[in-house]
């Protein structure tokens, strides 16, 4: 299956379980791979036939920037659900990195793989 990807989409949001984290916005970074059959848009050369990565990005920016979850796991699950439910993607791989959350590490986070078949 072909893949459409969004790499290093940085978004500021409220994320974390500590009291101080609930009062500030912190950067998270999303790396996303979405399964999509690119033969149709390649044949038509029509944007209407594509998986619009700009629309996916804008939707995730809107959702994440307005969110306020304690756990990165919850935020990552919700992002996967949006992609699967709203953009007709059959499978998604998502890496969510929380920048600077652990001293000495550039980032920590989670990597998820979800598909419509997962329910």
Backbone bond lengths (Angstrom), bond angles and torsions (degrees), N, CA, C in turn:
res aa  C-N    CA-C-N  psi(-1)  N-CA   C-N-CA  omega(-1)  CA-C   N-CA-C  phi
1 X - - - 1.462 - - 1.519 109.22 -
2 X 1.304 114.66 141.27 1.456 120.73 176.82 1.527 109.81 -69.26
3 X 1.298 115.72 161.41 1.466 121.60 179.22 1.525 109.74 -128.65
4 X 1.306 115.36 139.86 1.453 122.73 167.59 1.521 104.70 -111.85
5 X 1.335 117.36 133.37 1.457 118.13 -176.16 1.519 112.46 -127.44
6 X 1.320 113.61 154.92 1.461 123.68 171.28 1.521 104.65 -127.27
7 X 1.309 116.56 122.35 1.464 120.86 -174.67 1.522 110.79 -114.20
8 X 1.322 115.25 131.22 1.469 123.11 172.77 1.530 112.96 58.44
9 X 1.326 115.91 48.91 1.465 121.06 174.59 1.524 107.91 -80.19
10 X 1.330 116.74 106.84 1.463 121.60 -176.08 1.525 110.37 -94.11
11 X 1.337 114.99 129.90 1.463 121.50 -177.62 1.527 107.95 -138.16
12 X 1.311 117.12 139.41 1.463 122.13 176.12 1.524 108.98 -93.78
13 X 1.328 116.49 136.23 1.458 120.65 -179.95 1.525 110.58 -156.71
14 X 1.321 115.13 167.79 1.459 121.28 170.89 1.519 106.33 -84.53
15 X 1.326 116.44 119.37 1.466 121.22 -179.54 1.519 108.38 -150.59
16 X 1.306 116.14 132.52 1.455 119.61 176.59 1.515 112.52 136.56
17 X 1.327 114.72 163.15 1.467 121.02 -175.37 1.519 114.13 -102.85
18 X 1.331 116.66 -13.51 1.459 119.29 -177.38 1.526 110.72 -85.66
19 X 1.330 116.34 150.79 1.464 121.07 -177.96 1.527 112.12 -53.98
20 X 1.330 117.40 -43.83 1.461 120.29 -178.32 1.531 111.30 -65.10
21 X 1.339 117.18 -29.55 1.462 120.39 179.78 1.532 111.98 -72.46
22 X 1.293 116.72 -22.67 1.462 121.32 -178.10 1.530 111.64 -78.53
23 X 1.339 116.94 -8.67 1.468 120.59 -176.43 1.523 113.30 -108.03
24 X 1.343 117.81 -1.97 1.468 121.05 -177.72 1.524 110.23 -132.99
25 X 1.324 114.06 163.63 1.466 119.62 171.73 1.516 107.78 -99.83
26 X 1.335 114.95 138.97 1.459 121.61 179.75 1.522 109.08 -123.65
27 X 1.328 117.55 151.69 1.463 119.58 179.03 1.526 112.00 -80.09
28 X 1.312 114.69 136.78 1.460 121.14 167.07 1.527 106.21 -122.64
29 X 1.319 115.92 157.06 1.458 121.12 178.71 1.520 108.42 -126.80
30 X 1.337 115.69 132.56 1.461 121.46 178.24 1.524 109.66 -110.22
31 X 1.332 115.28 132.64 1.460 123.22 168.44 1.526 105.21 -118.16
32 X 1.320 115.97 124.52 1.461 120.63 -170.70 1.522 110.39 -130.63
33 X 1.336 116.44 135.23 1.465 123.45 170.08 1.517 107.19 -121.08
34 X 1.332 116.38 129.03 1.463 121.05 -178.50 1.519 109.29 -123.70
35 X 1.333 116.62 128.19 1.459 121.37 178.01 1.524 108.88 -71.89
36 X 1.330 116.12 127.47 1.459 120.57 -178.68 1.522 108.92 -157.84
37 X 1.318 116.64 133.84 1.460 121.68 178.89 1.527 108.68 -78.41
38 X 1.311 116.00 105.94 1.464 120.99 -176.45 1.529 114.02 -86.09
39 X 1.337 118.33 2.57 1.471 119.81 -178.81 1.526 112.36 -66.67
40 X 1.339 117.03 -37.55 1.465 119.77 -179.36 1.532 111.29 -65.04
41 X 1.349 119.32 -53.78 1.458 117.55 178.07 1.532 113.11 -64.18
42 X 1.315 117.70 -31.02 1.465 119.99 178.03 1.527 110.43 -65.07
43 X 1.326 116.30 -37.63 1.466 120.37 179.91 1.525 111.85 -74.17
44 X 1.332 116.98 -39.07 1.469 120.48 -175.47 1.527 112.91 -86.73
45 X 1.325 117.02 -25.48 1.463 123.26 -173.09 1.532 110.84 55.19
46 X 1.341 114.65 35.93 1.471 121.70 -177.11 1.527 108.95 -119.07
47 X 1.322 116.26 124.22 1.463 120.84 -178.19 1.529 112.10 -60.34
48 X 1.305 117.79 -26.79 1.467 121.27 179.87 1.529 111.89 -62.87
49 X 1.323 116.87 -21.30 1.467 121.13 -178.95 1.524 113.30 -92.64
50 X 1.326 117.61 -1.28 1.462 120.58 -174.95 1.522 112.24 -93.56
51 X 1.316 114.87 169.72 1.458 121.74 164.47 1.524 104.26 -87.54
52 X 1.309 116.43 110.18 1.465 122.42 -172.57 1.529 109.83 -76.52
53 X 1.322 116.65 95.82 1.465 120.35 -177.86 1.521 112.26 -65.22
54 X 1.333 117.68 -25.48 1.461 119.33 175.57 1.524 110.18 -67.72
55 X 1.331 116.96 -41.95 1.469 120.61 178.34 1.521 111.03 -65.20
56 X 1.328 117.20 -40.29 1.469 121.00 177.06 1.528 109.25 -61.39
57 X 1.324 116.39 -47.41 1.468 120.91 -179.36 1.519 111.35 -60.03
58 X 1.325 117.10 -47.84 1.465 120.87 -179.20 1.525 111.46 -61.27
59 X 1.331 116.56 -40.21 1.472 120.07 179.76 1.520 110.70 -65.54
60 X 1.323 117.57 -43.79 1.465 120.55 179.55 1.523 111.61 -68.04
61 X 1.319 118.00 -39.39 1.466 120.83 176.82 1.521 109.57 -59.04
62 X 1.319 116.95 -46.41 1.470 121.81 179.79 1.528 110.56 -60.80
63 X 1.334 116.22 -49.17 1.467 120.46 -177.34 1.530 111.85 -64.97
64 X 1.315 116.64 -52.10 1.466 121.04 -174.65 1.525 110.98 -64.98
65 X 1.321 117.71 -43.38 1.465 120.18 -176.95 1.527 112.19 -65.58
66 X 1.326 117.12 -24.81 1.470 121.32 178.07 1.527 112.84 -94.33
67 X 1.328 117.21 -5.25 1.466 121.02 -175.58 1.522 111.56 -81.54
68 X 1.338 114.66 167.22 1.463 120.69 179.78 1.529 109.09 -154.19
69 X 1.324 116.29 63.46 1.461 121.22 -177.97 1.518 111.05 -91.19
70 X 1.316 115.88 155.10 1.445 121.08 174.31 1.518 111.78 -80.37
71 X 1.326 116.66 -39.65 1.459 121.34 -172.87 1.524 112.56 -111.24
72 X 1.330 115.96 140.39 1.465 120.20 174.48 1.527 110.34 -64.45
73 X 1.329 116.50 -29.44 1.469 120.16 178.91 1.533 111.10 -60.52
74 X 1.324 116.09 -42.88 1.464 120.66 -179.73 1.521 110.31 -65.90
75 X 1.312 116.94 -46.66 1.458 120.91 -179.88 1.527 110.78 -60.85
76 X 1.316 117.81 -43.33 1.465 121.50 179.91 1.529 111.16 -63.05
77 X 1.320 117.18 -43.14 1.475 120.63 178.09 1.519 111.34 -60.24
78 X 1.333 116.56 -43.65 1.473 120.61 -179.23 1.525 110.96 -65.24
79 X 1.328 117.15 -38.77 1.464 120.26 178.00 1.532 111.00 -64.30
80 X 1.311 116.82 -42.97 1.473 120.25 176.78 1.527 110.99 -60.26
81 X 1.319 116.63 -44.23 1.467 120.95 -179.71 1.530 111.28 -61.09
82 X 1.323 117.29 -41.60 1.475 120.72 177.98 1.521 110.39 -60.54
83 X 1.314 117.08 -46.42 1.461 120.96 -178.71 1.523 110.89 -62.38
84 X 1.329 116.61 -46.71 1.464 120.55 -179.00 1.526 111.94 -66.50
85 X 1.323 116.98 -43.86 1.463 121.46 -174.24 1.524 114.03 -78.08
86 X 1.317 117.19 -36.80 1.468 119.90 -171.02 1.523 114.66 -100.55
87 X 1.324 118.14 -15.24 1.460 119.10 -174.14 1.527 113.77 -122.43
88 X 1.318 117.32 10.90 1.455 120.90 174.02 1.513 114.85 63.93
89 X 1.309 116.16 25.34 1.466 121.28 179.10 1.523 108.46 -83.84
90 X 1.329 117.32 138.31 1.468 120.16 -179.13 1.521 112.23 -86.12
91 X 1.333 117.14 -26.39 1.460 120.99 -178.99 1.522 109.05 -150.28
92 X 1.336 116.15 144.57 1.460 121.00 178.60 1.527 109.54 -138.59
93 X 1.318 115.32 140.83 1.461 123.23 169.11 1.512 105.61 -116.01
94 X 1.316 116.60 129.67 1.456 121.09 -177.07 1.516 109.80 -134.40
95 X 1.316 115.39 130.70 1.465 122.23 173.34 1.517 106.37 -113.47
96 X 1.323 116.57 123.19 1.463 122.18 176.96 1.519 107.31 -112.80
97 X 1.329 115.44 119.44 1.463 121.72 179.63 1.520 109.49 -110.95
98 X 1.317 116.10 130.63 1.465 122.22 174.18 1.524 106.02 -100.64
99 X 1.313 114.98 111.68 1.461 122.11 -172.17 1.532 110.67 -73.01
100 X 1.335 115.72 132.29 1.460 121.17 172.66 1.514 115.78 66.20
101 X 1.325 118.36 20.51 1.462 120.82 -176.81 1.531 113.13 -75.31
102 X 1.330 116.09 -24.81 1.460 120.85 -179.56 1.520 108.42 -126.72
103 X 1.314 116.02 127.44 1.463 120.91 179.81 1.526 110.04 -56.29
104 X 1.313 115.37 130.95 1.456 120.98 178.37 1.519 113.90 92.09
105 X 1.324 117.25 -13.19 1.463 121.09 178.78 1.524 109.25 -111.89
106 X 1.314 115.79 138.49 1.460 119.68 176.70 1.529 110.42 -62.59
107 X 1.338 115.66 -41.56 1.469 120.16 -178.27 1.514 109.53 -160.78
108 X 1.315 114.75 159.86 1.460 123.29 171.25 1.525 106.63 -133.39
109 X 1.310 116.98 164.93 1.457 117.71 178.76 1.505 113.11 166.69
110 X 1.338 114.15 -152.91 1.459 121.23 -176.94 1.527 109.99 -135.97
111 X 1.335 114.80 155.27 1.465 122.12 172.98 1.520 107.01 -125.80
112 X 1.325 116.00 126.27 1.462 121.71 -178.65 1.519 110.50 -121.66
113 X 1.319 115.52 149.40 1.463 122.69 169.72 1.517 106.08 -127.88
114 X 1.332 116.37 122.16 1.463 121.12 -179.28 1.522 108.95 -134.04
115 X 1.340 114.80 151.33 1.451 120.00 175.62 1.515 109.74 -139.95
116 X 1.309 115.86 164.80 1.473 119.93 178.68 1.533 109.94 -59.85
117 X 1.317 117.14 -32.46 1.463 121.59 -178.86 1.528 112.16 -64.86
118 X 1.341 116.95 -22.19 1.467 120.65 179.82 1.520 111.74 -67.17
119 X 1.322 116.66 -20.16 1.465 120.40 179.63 1.446 110.30 85.16
